[in-house]
Structure formats: structure tokens, C-alpha cells
């Protein structure tokens, strides 16, 4: 399997596609991001295919994802100040297939539809998140 699609992972740490836009504030700031991530992680809780990719306790990951998505969507740089590992480092050991990325995107879309009011904002966010999810596909197969 070719992994050329993973070049997006070569962005420098703290890459923020929505920096300089008012998207973060327009969607409701950190409270909207927190709701989005809470809904996203609630979806993971009972997903038999995705749940094994996450630590036994989701609380730490949930709180870091709130910081990550807040910063990634143009908010304050709180994730970069706390995390030293980039996307590649955090995800390379996981067996992320295209099917699992699609499942993750389904959960993200449902969470976003509940947390982000404006369709044009959802469309812009989802386009970037889709690219981000697909770049993490590494062709590894989950152990039986």
C-alpha cells in the first residue's frame, strides 16, 4: 500500500488550518469544541471497532482532544503548549484502515451536526477533518 497520502503529517507542529479566520469564535469557541469532542467520544464508547484503538480510560484523551481541536480550529494555542508528540507519533502504532477512518468520520459528522449550527462551517471543518482522518490511514491490519 502506498503511503504518499500521509504527507499531510509533515506539517510543522501546531499547524492550524483555520488560523486567521473567525471560525473558532463563530462556532461558539471552546464550549462548542468541548461539546463536539464530548459527543465524539460518547460515540466511541460503544463502537466495537474503534474503541480498541483508544486507551482503556478515555478521559485523558478526551481532554487533550478538546485542546487539539480548539487550537486546530483557530483557538488559543493550548494543545501545542502541552503536547510534544505530533499526529504521526500519536497514531503510527495504531492499525488505522480506511474503514476505521470512515467510522471515525461518521462519529465526527454526527457530533459536529449537534455541536456546530451553521452548515457552511460544518462543511469547511469536515473537509479538513476528512483529510486529517484519511492521512492517518496506514494500511496496518488490526490483530485478530
TIKOL-392331 format. One line per field, with one value per residue: residue number from 1; z negated, x, y negated of N, C-alpha, C, O, CB in turn; residue in three letters. Coordinates in steps of 0.02 Angstrom, whole numbers, plus 50000, padded with zeros to 5 digits. Atoms other than C-alpha are relative to their C-alpha. Last residue first. Glycine has a CB too. Layout:
! TIKOL-392331
drentor NUM;...
n_pz Z;...
n_px X;...
n_py Y;...
ca_pz Z;...
ca_px X;...
ca_py Y;...
c_pz Z;...
c_px X;...
c_py Y;...
o_pz Z;...
o_px X;...
o_py Y;...
cb_pz Z;...
cb_px X;...
cb_py Y;...
miza ala;...
***
This chain:
! TIKOL-392331
drentor 144;143;142;141;140;139;138;137;136;135;134;133;132;131;130;129;128;127;126;125;124;123;122;121;120;119;118;117;116;115;114;113;112;111;110;109;108;107;106;105;104;103;102;101;100;99;98;97;96;95;94;93;92;91;90;89;88;87;86;85;84;83;82;81;80;79;78;77;76;75;74;73;72;71;70;69;68;67;66;65;64;63;62;61;60;59;58;57;56;55;54;53;52;51;50;49;48;47;46;45;44;43;42;41;40;39;38;37;36;35;34;33;32;31;30;29;28;27;26;25;24;23;22;21;20;19;18;17;16;15;14;13;12;11;10;9;8;7;6;5;4;3;2;1
n_pz 50005;50018;50072;50012;50047;49967;49992;49976;50053;50001;49947;50016;50058;49978;49957;50045;50030;49945;49980;50050;50000;49937;50004;50047;49964;49952;49930;49972;49958;50036;50063;49984;49973;50055;50044;49965;50000;50068;50013;49967;50040;50061;49982;49991;50067;50029;49969;49931;49973;49935;49998;50025;49959;49963;50039;50059;49977;49977;49944;49946;49962;49965;50044;50061;49983;49986;50064;49994;50035;50068;50003;49970;49928;49967;50013;49952;49931;49988;50005;49936;49952;50018;49989;49928;49981;50027;49947;50027;50040;50067;50051;49981;50015;50071;50015;49955;50010;49933;49982;50058;50002;49945;50019;50043;49961;49959;50045;50021;49942;49985;50054;49988;49943;50020;50034;50041;50071;50017;49966;50035;50070;50007;50062;49984;49963;50031;50005;49935;50015;49938;50009;50060;50063;50020;50002;50067;50042;50001;50068;50026;49979;50056;49997;50000
n_px 50061;49989;50009;50061;49991;50000;49931;50005;49979;49927;49975;50015;49961;49930;49998;49997;49933;49952;49999;49965;49929;49971;49992;49945;49939;49980;50001;50065;49985;49962;50032;50067;49996;49984;50059;50053;49984;50011;50072;50031;49983;50041;50069;50001;50002;50066;50047;50020;50053;50020;50069;50003;49964;50042;50057;49977;49967;50050;50042;50005;49937;49984;50000;49963;49929;49978;49994;49948;49936;50002;49984;50054;50002;49943;50005;50048;49977;49947;50032;50034;49950;49979;50055;50004;49941;50002;50002;50035;50056;49984;49992;49945;49935;49983;49955;49942;49958;49981;50035;50010;49948;50010;50058;49977;49957;50045;50038;49957;49983;50061;50008;49950;50025;50059;49982;49940;50016;50036;50065;50050;50002;50038;50039;50071;50013;49969;50050;50028;50068;50033;50042;50043;49965;50009;49937;49972;50031;49957;49984;50053;49986;50016;49963;50042
n_py 49960;49930;49988;49962;49946;49935;49975;49931;49955;50000;49956;49930;49981;49994;49940;49942;49994;49991;49930;49960;50019;49978;49927;49987;50018;49948;50021;50018;50058;50052;50020;50022;50068;50046;50003;50037;50071;50026;49997;50058;50058;49995;50016;50072;50030;49987;50047;49983;50043;49971;49976;49931;49952;49953;49976;49963;49940;49951;50020;49951;50000;49938;49941;50014;50000;49931;49964;49948;50011;50025;50071;50039;49984;50033;50071;50028;49993;50050;50066;50013;50023;50067;50047;50013;50039;50068;50050;50059;49974;49974;50051;50044;49970;50004;50055;50000;49941;49979;49939;49956;49949;49953;49960;49946;49955;49960;49956;49945;49959;49961;49952;49948;49960;49960;49938;49997;49999;49938;49995;50041;49979;49938;50007;50005;50062;50058;50053;50020;50021;50021;50059;49996;50013;50070;50036;49992;50051;50060;50020;50043;50068;50044;50063;50059
ca_pz 49242;49241;49332;49506;49545;49701;49626;49634;49534;49690;49709;49542;49575;49749;49679;49539;49666;49772;49614;49545;49703;49722;49539;49552;49709;49619;49474;49303;49245;49096;49150;49332;49272;49163;49305;49427;49304;49272;49459;49482;49354;49448;49611;49532;49473;49650;49724;49602;49446;49359;49223;49195;49309;49223;49085;49170;49338;49259;49166;48994;48880;48810;48677;48757;48927;48856;48775;48927;48919;49049;49237;49270;49239;49070;49007;49093;49001;48832;48836;48900;48748;48630;48719;48725;48537;48501;48618;48493;48575;48702;48879;49033;48955;48955;49144;49196;49050;49053;48885;48804;48970;48993;48822;48878;49023;48917;48788;48926;49006;48838;48790;48960;48938;48763;48831;48954;49013;49198;49246;49116;49184;49364;49355;49478;49452;49404;49482;49549;49387;49393;49213;49251;49430;49570;49615;49569;49727;49820;49768;49939;50003;49900;50046;50000
ca_px 49638;49764;49709;49781;49906;49872;49925;49767;49811;49803;49621;49572;49660;49588;49414;49445;49488;49332;49228;49276;49228;49063;49018;49051;48941;48805;48797;48749;48903;48879;48743;48797;48977;48946;48860;48999;49134;49053;49041;49221;49281;49189;49268;49441;49405;49359;49514;49619;49707;49806;49881;50068;50082;49945;50022;50191;50117;49996;50134;50202;50260;50090;50057;50096;50041;49869;49841;49874;49711;49575;49589;49503;49664;49685;49512;49525;49687;49632;49469;49564;49679;49530;49453;49616;49637;49457;49453;49508;49551;49660;49592;49611;49505;49353;49350;49280;49163;49093;49006;49119;49173;49008;49023;49196;49126;48986;49113;49226;49089;49028;49204;49228;49064;49116;49290;49225;49045;49051;49090;49227;49330;49286;49346;49486;49669;49711;49587;49714;49815;49981;50044;50187;50251;50156;50235;50078;49998;50125;50024;49942;50107;50077;50068;50000
ca_py 50545;50403;50246;50229;50094;49994;49829;49725;49568;49460;49511;49437;49271;49254;49289;49164;49029;49055;49080;48910;48817;48911;48889;48702;48691;48789;48667;48737;48832;48950;49073;49086;49092;49243;49336;49291;49343;49511;49543;49483;49611;49749;49691;49691;49867;49921;49837;49935;49872;50009;49898;49882;49730;49631;49524;49506;49455;49333;49242;49279;49139;49097;48967;48798;48862;48903;48733;48624;48525;48553;48569;48736;48833;48747;48795;48963;49005;48935;49032;49184;49172;49178;49327;49420;49401;49455;49606;49737;49904;49815;49796;49904;50043;49925;49905;50074;50108;49931;49912;49782;49707;49615;49535;49482;49383;49308;49250;49186;49081;49017;48962;48880;48784;48727;48681;48553;48544;48586;48406;48389;48534;48491;48311;48343;48305;48483;48606;48731;48733;48824;48832;48949;48923;49006;49173;49269;49200;49308;49462;49481;49549;49707;49828;50000
c_pz 49927;49990;49985;49925;49989;49954;50029;50016;50020;49947;50002;50051;49982;49943;50025;50041;49956;49972;50056;50024;49951;50002;50063;49995;49955;50036;50046;50076;50040;50040;49967;49938;50018;50024;49942;49955;50033;49997;49931;49990;50029;49955;49941;50019;50003;49930;49970;50027;50074;50029;50069;50003;49975;50037;50035;49961;49940;50021;50019;50054;50060;50039;50034;49955;49939;50011;50011;49933;50006;49970;49931;49991;50036;50075;50037;49989;50048;50073;50012;49998;50068;50048;49985;50017;50075;50022;49975;50052;49971;49963;49933;49947;50018;49984;49928;49983;50045;49994;50070;50019;49946;50000;50054;49973;49957;50042;50039;49952;49979;50058;50012;49947;50015;50056;49975;49967;49954;49926;49981;50030;49962;49928;49985;49934;50024;50043;49964;49996;50064;49986;50063;49992;49941;49934;49985;49993;49929;49959;49996;49931;49973;50017;49942;50000
c_px 49985;49935;50013;49996;49933;50012;50003;50071;49995;50027;50076;50030;49989;50044;50071;50002;50007;50071;50050;50006;50040;50075;50034;50013;50062;50065;50027;50001;49937;50012;50034;49962;49931;49999;50011;49938;49944;50013;49984;49924;49967;50011;49952;49929;50000;49995;49930;49954;49989;49941;49983;49931;49994;50036;49961;49942;50020;50033;49952;49953;49996;50065;50023;50006;50044;50076;50023;50009;50047;50069;49998;50010;49947;49996;50055;49989;49950;50023;50051;49964;49969;50053;50022;49947;49999;50060;50008;50004;49959;49937;50020;50016;50060;50068;50026;50050;50062;50050;50017;49971;49988;50051;49985;49944;50021;50039;49953;49964;50041;50012;49939;49993;50049;49973;49939;50010;50059;49984;49962;49931;49946;49992;49960;49962;49929;49988;50027;49951;49966;49926;49967;49960;49952;50036;49992;50066;50028;49970;50044;50016;49948;50014;49977;50044
c_py 50016;50038;50074;50014;50034;50058;50070;50024;50074;50047;50003;50047;50073;50025;50012;50064;50062;50009;50013;50072;50043;49985;50027;50075;50010;49983;50054;49989;49983;49936;49940;49978;49973;49928;49952;49994;49960;49925;49974;49999;49937;49939;50003;49977;49924;49970;50009;49947;50017;49963;50028;50030;50072;50055;50056;50031;50043;50066;50056;49975;50047;49993;50064;50061;49987;50003;50072;50035;50060;49993;49969;49924;49958;50010;49962;49926;49967;50002;49945;49933;49986;49973;49929;49949;49983;49958;49928;49945;49943;50021;50032;49949;49956;50031;50001;49945;50001;50057;50026;50069;50053;50056;50052;50042;50059;50051;50045;50047;50061;50048;50045;50054;50057;50043;50039;50067;50009;50005;50063;50008;49961;50022;50062;49990;49993;49939;49938;49942;49976;49987;49974;49935;50007;49990;49926;49963;50003;49944;49938;49972;49951;49927;49955;49938
o_pz 49911;49967;50025;49893;49996;49976;50038;50056;49984;49951;50022;50033;49968;49953;50022;50022;49956;49996;50058;50020;49967;50022;50058;49994;49979;50047;50036;50111;50080;50011;49929;49942;50008;49990;49925;49952;50007;49965;49922;49983;49992;49929;49934;49995;49964;49913;49960;49990;50116;50023;50120;49984;50016;50059;50002;49938;49939;50005;49989;50040;50105;50075;50000;49913;49935;49981;49968;49901;50013;50005;49924;50002;50095;50113;50071;50037;50088;50104;50047;50050;50103;50065;50025;50061;50094;50042;50016;50072;49973;49978;49922;49950;49994;49942;49915;49988;50029;49978;50094;49995;49953;50019;50038;49960;49978;50050;50025;49957;49997;50055;50002;49962;50031;50044;49977;49990;49894;49904;49976;49993;49928;49906;49946;49881;50054;50104;49947;50047;50084;49956;50063;50005;49949;49894;49982;49938;49893;49936;49942;49908;49964;49972;49927;49960
o_px 49936;49885;49996;50046;49880;50010;50058;50107;50020;50085;50105;50058;50037;50087;50096;50036;50058;50108;50082;50060;50094;50115;50077;50070;50115;50106;50082;49958;49913;50024;50002;49919;49917;49974;49966;49907;49924;49976;49936;49895;49939;49964;49907;49906;49966;49943;49893;49929;50031;49884;50004;49921;49995;50004;49928;49947;50007;50007;49951;49900;50038;50075;50046;50051;50100;50110;50057;50061;50024;50120;50006;49963;49956;50006;50041;49976;49970;50033;50037;49960;49990;50053;50009;49957;50013;50052;50016;50059;49897;49882;50007;50067;50116;50105;50083;50110;50111;50109;49985;49994;50006;50036;49966;49953;50015;50018;49948;49973;50024;49993;49942;49995;50027;49951;49941;49986;50051;49950;49900;49881;49904;49937;49912;49992;49911;49995;49989;49939;49977;49892;49940;49985;49891;50041;50042;50092;50027;50007;50065;49983;49963;50023;49918;50091
o_py 50049;50009;50118;50032;50004;50116;50097;49994;50117;50069;50053;50098;50109;50067;50068;50111;50095;50052;50065;50102;50066;50027;50071;50097;50028;50027;50081;50014;50023;49883;49904;49934;49914;49884;49914;49941;49907;49888;49936;49946;49897;49909;49961;49925;49891;49941;49960;49904;50004;49985;50000;50088;50118;50103;50096;50087;50104;50120;50109;49948;50043;49944;50110;50063;50011;50044;50099;50027;50117;49996;49908;49885;49941;49962;49912;49890;49924;49950;49896;49899;49939;49914;49883;49907;49926;49900;49883;49925;49945;49999;50091;49915;49969;50004;49980;49955;50034;50046;50072;50120;50111;50113;50108;50102;50117;50108;50105;50108;50117;50106;50106;50114;50113;50100;50100;50119;50021;50051;50061;50011;49991;50038;50060;49995;49943;49941;49893;49909;49918;50029;49919;49881;49999;50036;49890;49956;49953;49900;49919;49926;49892;49886;49951;49933
cb_pz 50040;49937;49978;50042;49933;50053;49934;50063;49938;49990;50066;49995;49940;50027;50060;49953;49960;50048;50021;49932;49981;50059;49991;49931;50025;50051;50009;49966;50048;49979;49951;50035;50062;49968;49972;50066;50037;49950;50007;50074;49996;49960;50054;50054;49959;49997;50077;50002;49991;49991;49982;49931;50005;50048;49985;49954;50043;50058;50059;49973;49955;50048;49973;49962;50052;50061;49963;50023;49927;49957;50044;49971;50010;49973;49925;49995;50019;49953;49929;50016;50008;49928;49957;50037;49983;49925;50037;49931;49943;49960;49991;50065;50036;49959;50013;50072;50013;50042;49995;49949;49988;50067;49988;49942;50028;50046;49949;49968;50053;50016;49932;49999;50063;49974;49943;49949;49986;50021;50075;50001;49966;50040;50005;50038;50058;49989;49963;50030;49946;50056;49969;49937;50000;49994;50066;49984;49999;50071;49965;49998;50075;49938;50068;49939
cb_px 50006;50043;49928;49997;50030;50050;50035;49953;49959;50027;49974;49924;49981;50026;49951;49939;50016;49997;49930;49962;50007;49965;49932;49985;49997;49945;50041;49975;50061;50065;50000;49961;50044;50068;49983;49982;50067;50046;49974;50016;50077;50016;49976;50051;50060;49987;49997;49966;50017;49983;49952;50023;50071;49959;49953;50040;50063;49961;50044;49974;50058;49943;49932;49968;50014;49962;49933;50067;49989;49959;49953;49933;49986;50066;50003;49935;50008;50060;49967;49950;50056;50026;49938;49987;50064;49997;49935;50032;50026;50039;49935;49984;50006;49947;49966;49976;49959;50029;49927;49954;50067;50003;49938;50040;50061;49959;49960;50064;50038;49940;49993;50072;49991;49946;50045;49999;49950;50042;50011;50020;50069;50033;49954;49973;50047;50076;49939;49965;49998;50009;50040;50042;50031;49924;50036;50010;49923;50012;50034;49934;50003;50039;49990;49952
cb_py 50066;50005;49981;50066;49975;50000;49998;50005;49987;49929;49978;50011;49955;49933;49992;50000;49937;49940;50022;49997;49925;49966;50034;49970;49927;50011;49936;49938;50014;50028;50059;50056;49999;50018;50070;50037;49987;50037;50071;50000;49991;50065;50048;49977;50025;50077;50009;50070;49925;50075;49943;50001;49981;49962;49943;49954;49983;49972;49982;50068;50019;50019;50010;49943;49947;50029;49999;49969;49984;50045;49963;50021;50074;50028;49985;50038;50074;50013;49991;50056;50053;49999;50019;50065;50039;50002;50006;49978;50045;49947;49961;49965;50065;50033;49935;49991;50062;49941;49990;49967;49968;49964;49955;49970;49962;49955;49958;49973;49959;49953;49964;49971;49956;49954;49985;49947;50052;50061;49999;49926;49991;50056;49939;50064;49996;50012;50025;50059;49945;50054;49946;50014;49929;49983;50009;50074;50009;49977;50057;50038;49996;50021;49964;50000
miza unk;unk;unk;unk;unk;unk;unk;unk;unk;unk;unk;unk;unk;unk;unk;unk;unk;unk;unk;unk;unk;unk;unk;unk;unk;unk;unk;unk;unk;unk;unk;unk;unk;unk;unk;unk;unk;unk;unk;unk;unk;unk;unk;unk;unk;unk;unk;unk;unk;unk;unk;unk;unk;unk;unk;unk;unk;unk;unk;unk;unk;unk;unk;unk;unk;unk;unk;unk;unk;unk;unk;unk;unk;unk;unk;unk;unk;unk;unk;unk;unk;unk;unk;unk;unk;unk;unk;unk;unk;unk;unk;unk;unk;unk;unk;unk;unk;unk;unk;unk;unk;unk;unk;unk;unk;unk;unk;unk;unk;unk;unk;unk;unk;unk;unk;unk;unk;unk;unk;unk;unk;unk;unk;unk;unk;unk;unk;unk;unk;unk;unk;unk;unk;unk;unk;unk;unk;unk;unk;unk;unk;unk;unk;unk
***
